[in-house]
Amino acid sequence: EVQLQASGGGLVQAGGSLRLSCAASGFTFRDYAIGWFRQAPGKGREAISCISIKDDRTYYADSVKGRFTISRDNAKNTVYLQMNSLKPEDTAIYYCAAIAGSPILSTMWIGDNYDYWGQGTLVTVSS
């Protein structure tokens, strides 16, 4: 059974930090690029970061660039999203997703292209 388990969300004050984890099982993790998406209340899904397979290329939305860092540990089948300098507008449910192969960035930035999705973890940033 394929699973992507996102965890690490919670309530934090503005300026604080959280580290999200995305633990994968049921598929060959090292053959998949991973993306993080979020959906704020009343808004659409937003791609915020993704990481490739082979050379660990990383990409960030302008809204999180310089504050968030994505990384992966293929030995642990886990991807992390370190979130620093959090702002109230970062409040959302955060989802991780997996896409097979080494797609180009424009493909990775579209959630509908992903093969597997996790259940989401809620991040709330208070002002």
N, C-alpha and C positions, 0 to 999 in steps of 0.2 A: 504494500500500500504506500503510495506516494504521500509524503507529509512535508510541509514547511511550517515550522512552529516558530512564530515570532514572539519574542518576550522582551521584557526590560522597560516597558512603558510605565508611566506613573504620573504623579503630580509633582511639579517642580516650580520653583519661583523663577521669574524672569532673570536671565543671566546665569542660570544654573546649567547643569549637564546631565545627560542620560546616555547610556549605551544600550542600544537595541541589539538583540541577537536574532538570528534566523537559522534555526537548526533544520537540516534537511535529512530525509531518509527515504528509502524506497526507489531511488534512482541514482545514476552515476553522477554524483555532484560535480566532479571535476570537468565534466563535459557540458556544463551549463553556465551561462552568464547569469548574474543575479541582479535584480533591480529592487530598489525601494520606492514605494509610492505612498502617498498619503491622501486622505480625504477629510477635509474639515467640514464641520456642520454646515449643511446647506450649500456646499460647493462640490464641484466635480473632482474626479481623481487627478492627482498631480504627480508626475514623475519627478523624483528629487535626486536620485543617484543610482548609478549602476556600475558594475565591475565586470570586466571581461574574464575569459578563462585563462588564456595562455600567458599574457604578459601583464595581467592585473591592471590593465588600463582602467582608469576611473573617470567618471563623469559626474557633474553636479549641475543642478539647476541654479540659476543665478540667485534665487531666493535663499539658498543654503550654502553657496560657495564661500569658503573661508571659515565656515563654522562647523560644518559636518564633514566627517571622514568615513569613507567606506573601506572595508578590508575583508579579506577572506582567509580562512584557514582550511585548506582542503583536507588536511589530516583529521580535522574534527567535523568536516561537513557543515561548516558554519560560516556565515557572513555576519559582520558586525557593522553597525552604524553608530559611530561616536558623534554625539550631538552636543556642541558647546554653545555658550552664549545664547541660550534659548530665549525666544521671544513669545509673547502671547499669540502671535499669528502662526506659530508653529503647532498650536493645538490642533490635533487631528488624530484619526486612527491611521496607524502606519502599517503598511503591508509589505511583505517581501514576496518576490516572484522569481521564477526560474524560466529561462529561455534557452533552448538547445543550441549548441554550436557557438560560432563567433559572428553574430550579426553585426551589421554596421550600426552606428550610434542612432541614426534616425529610426531604425527598427526597434532597438532596445528602448527607445523613449516612448513607445506606444504600448500601453498595457495590454491591449487586445492581442498582441503578438506573443504574449507569454504562454508557456505550456502549463505551468503549475503556480498556484497561489497559496499563501498562508492565510491564517484566519484574522490576522491583524492584532495590533496592540495599541492601546489608547495612551496618548501623550497629552497631558494637560499642563499648560504653562500659565501660571497666575502672574498678574501684574503687581 
